[in-house]
Amino acid sequence: MAASKVTESSLVINGSVVSAWPWSSNEDNQNNNINFDQSKFERLLQDGQFSIQAEDINSALKTYNDAAKMKPTGQNLQRLTYNIGMLSEQTGDYNTSLQLYSTSIVADPNSKTAKTIFQHRCE
């Protein structure tokens, strides 16, 4: 798969490596043409997990890219970046996974999940 360049609202796929560049606030979502749909977002996350279980990394990356286009914020951004971080870790890209875990923590720093992700990142 060819390398892609970083854009503000999408995931970047470089070979088997994924990185994310999060949007800064909910204000950014106001300029987004794609309305956030929680149920569609949930389905995309679930489809990504199914693809990972089927060892279809390319399909998982495409699904997560589609979810990122919805520009999730807060806990949704936390879940998406954490899932991608886990995928990066599984493929051996530890630097990217650490960056994604950090993004995940910052997305919703007061959540219980953030503490768990912080612990995982430290390990």
Stockholm file with secondary structure:
# STOCKHOLM 1.0

chainA/1-123         MAASKVTESSLVINGSVVSAWPWSSNEDNQNNNINFDQSKFERLLQDGQFSIQAEDINSALKTYNDAAKMKPTGQNLQRLTYNIGMLSEQTGDYNTSLQLYSTSIVADPNSKTAKTIFQHRCE
#=GR chainA/1-123 SS CCCCCCCTTSEEEETTEEEECCCCCHHHHHTCSSCCCHHHHHHHHHHHHHHHHTTCHHHHHHHHHHHHHTCCCHHHHHHHHHHHHHHHHHTTCHHHHHHHHHHHHHHSTTSHHHHHHHHHHHC
#=GC SS_cons         CCCCCCCTTSEEEETTEEEECCCCCHHHHHTCSSCCCHHHHHHHHHHHHHHHHTTCHHHHHHHHHHHHHTCCCHHHHHHHHHHHHHHHHHTTCHHHHHHHHHHHHHHSTTSHHHHHHHHHHHC
//
